[in-house]
Amino acid sequence: MSLDLSVWLPDDDAQGGRVVVADPPGTSTAVGAESFRHRLWGSTAARRLGATFLPQLADITVENRGNLQVPPDRLDAFDQECALLAENVEHLSATTGHDADRILRYLTTMRHAVERARAVGGGVVIW
């Protein structure tokens, strides 16, 4: 399995209170292998840098089912976290053993999803 992301719109009538928006053709939605949940996004290194959103992927509960849902009003903070991790990609790479370019690619995918979500008044979910 791998981690994937989607842009969603709030919809009280839909299951989970959201409806997923179709991705534009050619859009990348992959944000890592399933192991990245713990070994990268939930790593001690990411947490020490101040990440609070992405580490939630490692904190699986009955309520979140291992998904990270970023609501529209938290997109700016999520985008800032992605930028922070990108600025510290060499440190993340050195401490987690994952390739810096690969990490940057996934963070760029997340930031592009934030842009798409903002454009439609939605949020982002990683699952």
N, CA and C of each residue as an Amber inpcrd file, in Angstrom:
protein
   381
   0.8300000  -1.1840000   0.0000000   0.0000000   0.0000000   0.0000000
   0.8750000   1.2480000   0.0000000   0.2540000   2.3280000  -0.3920000
   0.9750000   3.5880000  -0.3530000   0.0380000   4.6800000   0.1410000
   0.6520000   5.7620000   0.5970000  -0.1130000   6.9180000   1.0510000
  -0.4830000   7.7570000  -0.1600000  -1.7190000   8.2020000  -0.1780000
  -2.2370000   8.9720000  -1.2860000  -2.9770000  10.1720000  -0.7160000
  -3.1330000  11.2090000  -1.5090000  -3.9010000  12.3560000  -1.0250000
  -4.9700000  12.7330000  -2.0140000  -5.9810000  13.4060000  -1.4830000
  -7.0920000  13.8960000  -2.2850000  -7.5180000  15.2600000  -1.7730000
  -8.0970000  16.0270000  -2.6660000  -8.7500000  17.2750000  -2.2920000
 -10.2190000  16.9290000  -2.0720000 -10.8060000  17.5260000  -1.0680000
 -12.2100000  17.2400000  -0.7620000 -12.9810000  18.5300000  -0.4890000
 -14.2880000  18.4210000  -0.6290000 -15.1900000  19.5220000  -0.3120000
 -16.0770000  19.1170000   0.8520000 -16.3360000  20.0380000   1.7660000
 -17.2680000  19.7200000   2.8540000 -18.6580000  19.4280000   2.2860000
 -19.2810000  18.3660000   2.8000000 -20.6340000  17.9960000   2.3750000
 -21.2630000  17.2020000   3.5050000 -22.1350000  17.8600000   4.2550000
 -22.7580000  17.2200000   5.4120000 -23.5700000  15.9840000   5.0460000
 -24.0180000  15.8930000   3.8000000 -24.8260000  14.7520000   3.3800000
 -23.9920000  13.5640000   2.9100000 -22.7140000  13.7690000   2.7080000
 -21.8340000  12.7030000   2.2090000 -21.2440000  11.9080000   3.3740000
 -20.8360000  10.6840000   3.0760000 -20.1800000   9.8480000   4.0830000
 -18.9010000  10.5380000   4.5380000 -18.7150000  10.6480000   5.8240000
 -17.5340000  11.2960000   6.3760000 -17.5990000  12.8100000   6.3210000
 -18.7160000  13.3540000   5.8360000 -18.8710000  14.8020000   5.7770000
 -18.0710000  15.4770000   4.6820000 -17.6590000  14.6750000   3.6930000
 -16.8590000  15.2450000   2.6130000 -17.0960000  14.4800000   1.3210000
 -16.8660000  15.1690000   0.2270000 -16.8930000  14.5470000  -1.0960000
 -15.5410000  14.8340000  -1.7500000 -14.9290000  13.8140000  -2.2940000
 -13.6070000  13.9410000  -2.9060000 -13.7410000  14.5340000  -4.3020000
 -12.8580000  15.4850000  -4.5930000 -12.8250000  16.1720000  -5.8800000
 -11.9560000  15.3710000  -6.8440000 -12.4120000  15.2450000  -8.0740000
 -11.6110000  14.5430000  -9.0870000 -10.3130000  15.3070000  -9.3350000
  -9.2310000  14.5660000  -9.4610000  -7.9190000  15.1820000  -9.7100000
  -7.7920000  15.5490000 -11.1920000  -7.1600000  16.6840000 -11.4760000
  -6.9000000  17.0240000 -12.8800000  -6.0040000  15.9610000 -13.5170000
  -6.1410000  15.7370000 -14.8240000  -5.2910000  14.7500000 -15.5020000
  -3.8090000  15.0240000 -15.2450000  -3.0740000  13.9590000 -15.0110000
  -1.6370000  14.0690000 -14.8090000  -1.2190000  14.5040000 -13.4160000
  -2.1740000  14.6550000 -12.5070000  -1.8670000  15.0970000 -11.1520000
  -1.2560000  13.9560000 -10.3420000  -0.1610000  14.2440000  -9.6640000
   0.4450000  13.2680000  -8.7700000  -0.2470000  13.3540000  -7.4130000
  -0.6070000  12.1950000  -6.8690000  -1.2690000  12.1640000  -5.5610000
  -0.5430000  11.2780000  -4.5560000   0.5470000  10.6550000  -4.9530000
   1.3070000   9.7790000  -4.0580000   2.1570000  10.6140000  -3.1070000
   2.1420000  10.2460000  -1.8360000   2.9520000  10.9590000  -0.8450000
   3.7620000   9.9910000   0.0220000   4.0690000   8.8190000  -0.5320000
   4.9590000   7.9080000   0.1520000   4.4090000   6.5100000   0.2990000
   5.3190000   5.5980000   0.5490000   4.9390000   4.2250000   0.8530000
   4.2760000   4.1860000   2.2260000   3.5530000   3.1450000   2.4830000
   2.8770000   3.0020000   3.7810000   3.8630000   3.1510000   4.9360000
   5.0830000   2.6830000   4.7670000   6.0880000   2.7750000   5.8320000
   6.4610000   4.2180000   6.1690000   6.2240000   5.1350000   5.2330000
   6.5340000   6.5460000   5.4890000   5.6690000   7.1230000   6.5970000
   4.5220000   6.5280000   6.8090000   3.6130000   6.9590000   7.8690000
   4.3830000   7.1050000   9.1850000   5.2300000   6.1210000   9.4850000
   5.9950000   6.1120000  10.7370000   7.4370000   6.5670000  10.5340000
   8.0650000   6.0780000   9.4620000   9.5040000   6.2830000   9.2940000
   9.8920000   7.6580000   8.7850000   8.9400000   8.4090000   8.2290000
   9.2500000   9.7550000   7.7490000   8.3070000  10.7760000   8.3540000
   7.0350000  10.7300000   7.9710000   6.0980000  11.7700000   8.4150000
   5.8710000  11.7500000   9.9200000   5.9250000  10.5910000  10.5310000
   5.7440000  10.4970000  11.9840000   7.0490000  10.3520000  12.7490000
   8.1600000  10.5820000  12.0700000   9.4740000  10.3920000  12.6880000
   9.7480000  11.4150000  13.7900000  10.6550000  11.0430000  14.6570000
  11.1050000  11.9630000  15.6950000  11.6800000  13.2240000  15.0660000
  12.3990000  13.0660000  13.9550000  13.0000000  14.2250000  13.2800000
  11.9250000  15.2090000  12.8140000  10.8640000  14.7070000  12.2020000
   9.7880000  15.5910000  11.7340000   9.1170000  16.2840000  12.9160000
   8.8950000  15.5370000  13.9710000   8.2460000  16.1040000  15.1600000
   9.1370000  17.1690000  15.8070000  10.4400000  16.9060000  15.8650000
  11.3640000  17.8810000  16.4800000  11.4750000  19.1700000  15.6630000
  11.2310000  19.0680000  14.3720000  11.2340000  20.2650000  13.5300000
   9.9680000  21.0970000  13.7450000   9.0000000  20.5140000  14.4240000
   7.7640000  21.2400000  14.7110000   6.5570000  20.7640000  13.9240000
   6.7010000  19.6880000  13.1650000   5.5670000  19.1570000  12.4070000
   4.4950000  18.6460000  13.3640000   3.2610000  18.9930000  13.0870000
   2.1350000  18.5110000  13.8990000   1.0690000  17.8190000  13.0630000
   0.9410000  18.2030000  11.7970000  -0.0570000  17.5720000  10.9370000
   0.4060000  16.1830000  10.4810000   1.5230000  16.1300000   9.7740000
   1.9770000  14.8750000   9.1760000   2.2500000  13.7720000  10.2040000
   2.7470000  14.0820000  11.4000000   2.9140000  13.0170000  12.3850000
   1.6050000  12.3210000  12.7790000   0.4780000  12.9720000  12.5250000
  -0.8090000  12.3390000  12.8210000  -1.0230000  11.0730000  11.9950000
  -0.3340000  10.9590000  10.8570000  -0.4380000   9.7450000  10.0460000
   0.0730000   8.5220000  10.8070000   0.9990000   8.7390000  11.7240000
   1.5530000   7.6410000  12.5210000   0.7330000   7.3740000  13.7760000
  -0.1150000   8.3180000  14.1390000  -0.9220000   8.2030000  15.3580000
  -2.3090000   7.6990000  15.0020000  -2.3840000   6.4380000  14.6390000
  -3.6310000   5.8390000  14.1730000  -4.5820000   5.6200000  15.3500000
  -5.8050000   6.1180000  15.1860000  -6.8450000   5.9310000  16.1950000
  -8.1040000   5.3940000  15.5170000  -9.0600000   4.9850000  16.3230000
 -10.3410000   4.5420000  15.7840000 -11.0110000   5.6880000  15.0280000
 -10.8900000   6.8980000  15.5620000 -11.5440000   8.0460000  14.9510000
 -10.9260000   8.4420000  13.6090000  -9.5960000   8.4780000  13.5390000
  -8.9720000   8.9650000  12.2980000  -8.6470000   7.8470000  11.3070000
  -8.6870000   6.6000000  11.7590000  -8.3920000   5.4360000  10.9070000
  -7.0690000   5.5770000  10.1610000  -6.1690000   6.3780000  10.7130000
  -4.8710000   6.5730000  10.0880000  -4.8690000   7.6240000   9.0010000
  -5.9880000   8.3080000   8.8260000  -6.0840000   9.3630000   7.8150000
  -5.7610000  10.7130000   8.4330000  -5.2100000  11.5680000   7.6350000
  -4.9840000  12.9550000   8.0450000  -5.9150000  13.8230000   7.2210000
  -6.8600000  14.4470000   7.8840000  -7.7900000  15.3360000   7.2040000
  -7.4820000  16.7690000   7.6110000  -7.1400000  17.5930000   6.6280000
  -6.8330000  19.0010000   6.8680000  -8.0240000  19.8180000   6.3720000
  -8.7610000  20.4410000   7.2890000  -9.9220000  21.2290000   6.8730000
  -9.5050000  22.5360000   6.1970000 -10.4330000  23.1430000   5.4750000
 -10.1080000  24.3720000   4.7410000  -9.4720000  25.4570000   5.6160000
  -9.9240000  25.5980000   6.8480000  -9.3930000  26.6720000   7.6940000
  -8.0150000  26.3670000   8.2740000  -7.4490000  25.1870000   7.9770000
  -6.1180000  24.8170000   8.4660000  -5.1130000  24.6410000   7.3240000
  -5.5330000  24.9580000   6.1050000  -4.6460000  24.7750000   4.9510000
  -3.3790000  25.6140000   5.0480000  -3.4930000  26.8430000   5.5170000
  -2.2990000  27.6970000   5.6180000  -1.2710000  27.0840000   6.5620000
  -1.7320000  26.5970000   7.7020000  -0.8140000  25.9890000   8.6700000
  -0.1890000  24.7160000   8.1030000  -0.9770000  23.9160000   7.3910000
  -0.4510000  22.6980000   6.7800000   0.5900000  23.0410000   5.7130000
   0.3000000  24.0440000   4.8970000   1.2360000  24.4850000   3.8700000
   2.5450000  24.9680000   4.5020000   2.4450000  25.6900000   5.6070000
   3.6420000  26.1630000   6.3160000   4.4620000  24.9840000   6.8440000
   3.7750000  23.9530000   7.3210000   4.4960000  22.7700000   7.7960000
   5.2330000  22.0930000   6.6450000   4.5930000  21.9670000   5.5070000
   5.2490000  21.3680000   4.3430000   6.4690000  22.1840000   3.9300000
   6.3410000  23.5110000   3.9580000   7.4670000  24.3820000   3.6220000
   8.6030000  24.2160000   4.6300000   8.2680000  24.1260000   5.8950000
   9.2710000  23.9250000   6.9480000  10.0430000  22.6250000   6.7260000
   9.3330000  21.5570000   6.4330000  10.0080000  20.2760000   6.1970000
  10.8590000  20.3350000   4.9390000  10.3740000  21.0260000   3.9120000
  11.1600000  21.1720000   2.6840000  12.4500000  21.9420000   2.9430000
  12.3680000  22.9660000   3.7880000  13.5570000  23.7500000   4.1300000
  14.5770000  22.9120000   4.9100000  14.1130000  21.8680000   5.5480000
  14.9740000  21.0140000   6.3680000  15.1000000  19.6110000   5.7870000
  14.9490000  19.5050000   4.4800000  14.9220000  18.1970000   3.8420000
  16.2300000  17.4230000   4.0170000  17.3550000  18.0960000   4.0100000
  18.6280000  17.3890000   4.1690000  18.7030000  16.7350000   5.5540000
  18.2390000  17.4360000   6.5680000  18.2030000  16.8720000   7.9220000
  17.2420000  15.6760000   7.9740000  16.0600000  15.8360000   7.3950000
  15.0950000  14.7270000   7.3710000  15.6820000  13.5220000   6.6450000
  16.3190000  13.7740000   5.5340000  16.9240000  12.7020000   4.7540000
  18.0070000  11.9770000   5.5610000  18.8730000  12.7430000   6.1950000
  19.9670000  12.1560000   6.9680000  19.4610000  11.3460000   8.1640000
  18.4090000  11.8240000   8.8090000  17.9320000  11.1400000  10.0210000
  16.9790000   9.9880000   9.7360000  16.3130000  10.0150000   8.5690000
  15.3520000   8.9410000   8.2730000  15.8680000   7.9510000   7.2370000
  16.9190000   8.3330000   6.5110000  17.4610000   7.4510000   5.4870000
  16.7220000   7.4970000   4.1590000  15.7850000   8.4150000   4.0210000
  15.0360000   8.5460000   2.7700000  15.6820000   9.6100000   1.8860000
  15.6150000   9.3820000   0.5970000  16.2150000  10.2810000  -0.3880000
  15.5850000  11.6720000  -0.3230000  16.4320000  12.7030000  -0.2620000
  15.9590000  14.0870000  -0.1460000  15.0760000  14.4910000  -1.3280000
  15.4490000  14.0960000  -2.5320000  14.6490000  14.4560000  -3.7040000
  13.2600000  13.8190000  -3.6430000  13.2080000  12.6110000  -3.1690000
  11.9210000  11.9160000  -3.0340000  11.0420000  12.6190000  -1.9980000
  11.6320000  12.9920000  -0.8740000  10.8870000  13.7200000   0.1640000
  10.3510000  15.0270000  -0.4040000  11.2100000  15.7610000  -1.1150000
  10.7820000  17.0290000  -1.7140000   9.6450000  16.8320000  -2.7110000
   9.7220000  15.7580000  -3.4920000   8.6660000  15.4690000  -4.4580000
   7.3190000  15.2870000  -3.7480000   7.3340000  14.5460000  -2.6420000
   6.0910000  14.3180000  -1.8980000   5.5870000  15.6090000  -1.2510000
   6.4870000  16.4030000  -0.7120000   6.0730000  17.6780000  -0.1070000
   5.5200000  18.6240000  -1.1650000   6.1000000  18.6190000  -2.3490000
   5.5940000  19.4360000  -3.4490000   4.1980000  18.9760000  -3.8510000
   3.9820000  17.6730000  -3.8920000   2.6550000  17.1330000  -4.1890000
   1.6350000  17.6280000  -3.1720000   2.0250000  17.6370000  -1.8990000
   1.1240000  18.1180000  -0.8440000   0.8040000  19.5960000  -1.0310000
   1.8210000  20.3870000  -1.3450000   1.6200000  21.8250000  -1.5050000
   0.7610000  22.1320000  -2.7350000   0.9010000  21.3470000  -3.7810000
   0.0360000  21.5210000  -4.9480000  -1.4080000  21.1750000  -4.5990000
  -1.5950000  20.1630000  -3.7660000  -2.9500000  19.8120000  -3.3280000
  -3.5670000  20.9440000  -2.5050000  -2.7520000  21.5870000  -1.6950000
  -3.2380000  22.7400000  -0.9170000  -3.7230000  23.8310000  -1.8670000
  -2.9810000  24.0950000  -2.9240000  -3.3930000  25.1070000  -3.9080000
  -4.7260000  24.7320000  -4.5440000  -4.8820000  23.4580000  -4.9250000
  -6.1400000  23.0140000  -5.5300000  -7.2900000  23.1130000  -4.5350000
  -7.0190000  22.7600000  -3.2780000  -8.0600000  22.8300000  -2.2490000
  -8.4950000  24.2770000  -2.0090000  -7.5600000  25.1790000  -1.9500000
  -7.8860000  26.5890000  -1.7590000  -8.7740000  27.0930000  -2.8870000
  -8.4640000  26.6760000  -4.1050000  -9.1980000  27.1520000  -5.2850000
 -10.6750000  26.7480000  -5.2640000 -10.9790000  25.6440000  -4.5800000
 -12.3770000  25.1720000  -4.5570000 -13.0190000  25.3160000  -3.1830000
 -12.2730000  25.8640000  -2.2160000 -12.8220000  26.0230000  -0.8580000
 -12.8990000  24.7150000  -0.0940000 -11.9810000  23.8070000  -0.4110000
 -11.9820000  22.4880000   0.2290000 -10.8010000  22.2640000   1.1250000
 -10.5810000  21.0160000   1.4420000  -9.4720000  20.6020000   2.2830000
  -8.6750000  19.5030000   1.6080000  -7.7380000  18.9290000   2.3690000
  -6.8690000  17.8550000   1.8710000  -6.9730000  16.6850000   2.8290000
  -7.0180000  15.4880000   2.2670000  -6.9760000  14.2810000   3.0930000
  -5.8490000  13.3960000   2.5720000  -5.0710000  12.8520000   3.5090000
  -4.0460000  11.8650000   3.1730000  -4.4890000  10.5630000   3.8090000
  -4.5250000   9.5120000   2.9930000  -4.9670000   8.2150000   3.4800000
  -4.2020000   7.0860000   2.8590000
